[in-house]
């Protein structure tokens, strides 16, 4: 009855709704709304991570972009732009520096023999392919990290889906700041001043660790509970768990790359 469906709210189309002017108006309106929600979400994600996380968890979602959508946007930038490839692992590292390296070496030799390739030829093909795949399956990191966050904070009323959203938010920040913005600034400094802030892997790792820990503490602050020391201990546990999570991700990356070759 009337201009709108009483069940779904859909407007009944009339001939004037198909005019070019209406189409352009709708297009601009949708773009404006999306841009406004994206800018609002990104500002909170970067500068008020706890508010964005808590608002979304309690159901105030209309004015924000979903954490998954923000992650996909940032991940697309990560895929297309030159970055500091923290999550990419070369074949040499896979077969020498990982807990599963002995098994990985066996897989590499068998696969190279089956394909009649030398180890050098296999390594070249592997490193080219793994760079692409590492950026495609990085969402697996969010799922694994989300489980850890949920287990640490479920006593504060956190649901597993909340854990996934918090992990997506955290990784969006990490990709945007530590792997896109910071390397970009560093490249410009190298051009202008010959100063390389990321020359040392240890220096970069310490900076990434401290920045990530501070951000995570602010992001999870709405679920801190009554005892601050207990909350900070949980933040530390989540940060420490990032190592086995990344190791598992690299194992997944190794398997996916070998299968894709």
C-alpha positions in Angstrom: 0.0 0.0 0.0 1.3 3.4 -0.9 4.8 4.2 -2.3 6.7 1.7 -0.1 6.4 -2.0 0.7 5.2 -2.5 4.3 7.4 -5.7 4.6 10.8 -4.7 3.2 10.6 -0.9 2.8 11.4 -1.1 -1.0 10.0 1.8 -3.0 7.6 1.0 -5.8 9.2 2.2 -9.0 7.4 4.6 -11.2 8.4 5.9 -14.7 10.0 9.0 -13.3 12.4 6.9 -11.1 14.1 5.7 -14.2 15.1 9.2 -15.5 18.8 9.9 -16.0 18.7 12.7 -13.4 17.4 10.4 -10.7 20.0 7.8 -11.6 22.9 10.3 -11.3 21.4 11.7 -8.0 21.3 8.2 -6.6 24.8 7.4 -7.7 26.2 10.6 -6.1 24.2 10.0 -3.0 25.5 6.4 -2.6 29.1 7.5 -3.2 28.8 10.4 -0.7 27.3 8.1 1.9 30.0 5.4 1.4 32.8 8.0 1.5 31.4 9.6 4.6 31.1 6.3 6.4 34.6 5.2 5.3 36.2 8.4 6.4 34.5 8.2 9.8 35.4 4.6 10.3 39.1 5.1 9.3 39.4 8.1 11.6 38.2 6.1 14.6 40.2 3.0 13.6 43.4 5.1 13.6 42.8 7.5 16.4 40.0 6.1 18.6 40.3 2.3 18.1 38.5 1.4 21.3 35.4 3.5 20.4 35.2 2.0 16.9 35.5 -1.5 18.3 33.0 -1.0 21.2 30.5 0.8 19.1 30.5 -1.9 16.5 30.3 -4.7 19.1 27.3 -3.2 20.8 25.4 -2.8 17.5 26.0 0.9 16.5 26.9 0.0 12.9 24.9 2.1 10.5 27.3 5.0 10.5 30.4 2.8 10.1 32.0 0.5 7.5 32.2 -3.1 8.6 35.7 -4.2 9.9 35.8 -6.8 7.2 35.2 -4.2 4.5 37.9 -1.9 5.9 40.2 -4.9 6.0 39.4 -5.8 2.3 40.1 -2.2 1.2 43.4 -2.0 3.1 44.3 -5.5 1.9 43.7 -4.4 -1.7 46.1 -1.4 -1.2 48.6 -3.9 0.3 48.2 -6.1 -2.7 48.6 -3.4 -5.3 51.2 -1.1 -3.7 54.9 -1.8 -3.0 55.1 -2.7 0.7 57.3 -4.0 3.5 56.5 -7.7 3.0 56.5 -8.9 6.6 54.1 -11.7 5.9 55.8 -12.9 2.7 58.3 -15.7 3.4 60.9 -16.7 0.9 61.7 -20.3 0.1 65.1 -20.0 1.8 63.4 -19.0 5.1 60.7 -21.7 4.7 63.3 -24.5 4.5 65.9 -23.1 7.0 64.2 -20.9 9.6 60.8 -22.4 10.4 59.9 -25.2 13.0 58.7 -27.3 10.1 61.7 -26.6 7.8 62.9 -30.3 7.7 59.5 -31.4 6.3 59.5 -28.4 4.0 62.8 -29.4 2.5 61.5 -32.8 1.7 58.4 -31.4 0.0 60.6 -29.0 -2.1 63.0 -31.7 -3.3 60.1 -34.1 -4.1 58.1 -31.4 -5.9 61.2 -30.1 -7.9 62.0 -33.7 -8.9 58.4 -34.4 -10.1 58.5 -31.2 -12.2 62.0 -31.8 -13.5 63.2 -28.6 -12.0 66.5 -27.7 -10.4 66.2 -26.3 -6.8 67.3 -22.9 -8.2 64.5 -22.9 -10.8 62.0 -24.0 -8.2 63.1 -21.3 -5.8 62.7 -18.6 -8.4 59.2 -19.8 -9.3 58.2 -20.2 -5.6 59.3 -16.7 -4.5 57.4 -15.1 -7.4 54.2 -17.0 -6.6 54.4 -16.7 -2.8 54.4 -12.9 -3.0 51.0 -13.0 -4.6 49.5 -15.7 -2.4 50.8 -14.2 0.9 48.5 -11.1 0.3 45.5 -13.2 -0.8 45.3 -15.5 2.2 46.3 -13.0 4.9 42.7 -13.0 6.1 43.6 -16.4 7.6 45.7 -14.4 10.1 42.6 -12.5 11.2 40.6 -15.7 11.8 43.4 -17.3 13.9 44.1 -14.1 15.9 40.4 -13.6 16.4 40.2 -17.0 18.2 43.0 -15.9 20.5 41.4 -12.6 21.3 38.1 -14.4 22.0 39.7 -16.9 24.4 41.4 -14.1 26.3 38.4 -11.8 26.7 35.3 -14.1 26.6 34.9 -13.5 30.4 34.2 -9.9 29.6 31.3 -10.9 27.4 33.2 -11.1 24.1 31.7 -13.3 21.4 33.8 -15.2 18.8 32.5 -13.0 16.0 33.6 -9.9 18.1 37.0 -11.5 18.3 37.1 -11.8 14.5 36.1 -8.2 14.1 38.7 -7.0 16.6 41.4 -9.0 14.8 40.3 -7.6 11.4 40.5 -4.1 12.9 44.0 -4.7 14.3 45.4 -6.2 11.1 43.9 -3.3 9.1 45.8 -0.9 11.3 49.0 -3.0 11.1 48.8 -3.2 7.3 48.0 0.4 6.8 50.6 1.9 9.2 53.4 -0.6 9.5 53.4 -2.1 5.9 52.1 0.8 3.8 52.4 4.2 5.4 55.7 3.7 7.3 57.6 2.2 4.4 56.3 4.9 2.1 57.5 7.6 4.5 60.9 5.8 4.8 61.3 5.7 1.0 60.7 9.5 0.8 63.2 10.1 3.6 65.8 8.0 1.7 65.2 10.1 -1.4 65.4 13.4 0.4 67.9 12.8 3.1 69.6 9.4 2.5 68.1 8.4 5.9 66.9 4.8 6.1 64.9 4.3 9.3 64.1 0.6 8.4 67.7 -0.4 7.6 67.8 -2.8 10.5 65.3 -5.6 10.7 65.6 -5.6 14.5 64.9 -1.8 14.6 61.8 -2.3 12.5 60.6 -5.3 14.5 60.9 -3.5 17.8 59.0 -0.5 16.3 56.3 -2.7 15.0 56.0 -4.7 18.3 55.7 -1.6 20.4 53.3 0.2 18.1 51.1 -2.9 17.8 51.0 -3.5 21.5 50.0 0.1 22.3 47.3 0.0 19.6 45.9 -3.4 20.8 45.7 -2.1 24.4 43.7 0.9 23.3 41.5 -1.2 20.9 40.7 -3.7 23.7 40.3 -1.2 26.5 36.4 -1.4 26.5 36.9 -5.0 27.7 39.6 -4.4 30.2 37.5 -5.4 33.3 38.2 -4.2 36.8 41.8 -5.3 37.1 44.2 -3.3 34.9 47.2 -5.7 35.5 45.1 -8.7 34.4 44.0 -6.8 31.2 47.6 -5.9 30.4 48.6 -9.5 30.9 46.0 -10.6 28.4 47.2 -8.0 25.9 50.7 -9.4 26.4 49.4 -13.0 25.8 47.8 -11.9 22.6 50.9 -10.2 21.4 53.1 -13.3 22.3 50.6 -15.6 20.6 51.1 -13.6 17.4 54.4 -15.5 16.8 52.8 -19.0 16.6 49.8 -17.6 14.7 52.2 -16.1 12.1 54.2 -19.4 12.0 51.0 -21.3 11.3 50.1 -18.7 8.6 53.5 -19.3 7.0 53.0 -23.0 7.0 49.6 -22.4 5.3 51.4 -20.1 2.8 54.0 -22.7 2.1 51.4 -25.4 1.3 49.3 -23.0 -0.8 52.3 -21.9 -2.8 53.6 -25.4 -3.5 50.1 -26.4 -4.6 49.8 -23.4 -6.9 53.1 -24.0 -8.7 
